[in-house]
Amino acid sequence: MTCLAKYAKNPALSVKRHKQWITLNYQEYFDESIRFAKSLINLGLPEFAGVNIIGFNSPEWAIAFHGSTFARCIPVGIYTTNNKEICQYIAKHSEAKVVVAENRQLASKYFDLLETG
């Protein structure tokens, strides 16, 4: 029996949103990570492509991280306190093909890259 099968129904990740706790069990966490991986593969990302992830600690951050590894990509965690120049430097040097951002404000640190390619 695999660990996933053995602990599938146990709580894996929890987050409080709108004054209510939301919990994913290990099976849901795995399924969401696989769904994210399939999305990256469907986008045509090559193996070992960089995936920059910027946001605060959340289930979505963990899902993006593990989903990237399932897609054989390289997840690169980005500090939310980095300015746009540092974010763009990291994106270029990690050869990021995708940026996962928690919100528009954090995503805006990468907008200049869209214009310059």
Summary of the structure (lengths in Angstrom):
residues: 117
radius of gyration: 15.4
end to end distance: 46.9
largest distance: 50.0
contacts: 330
relative contact order: 0.16
helix: 49%
strand: 25%
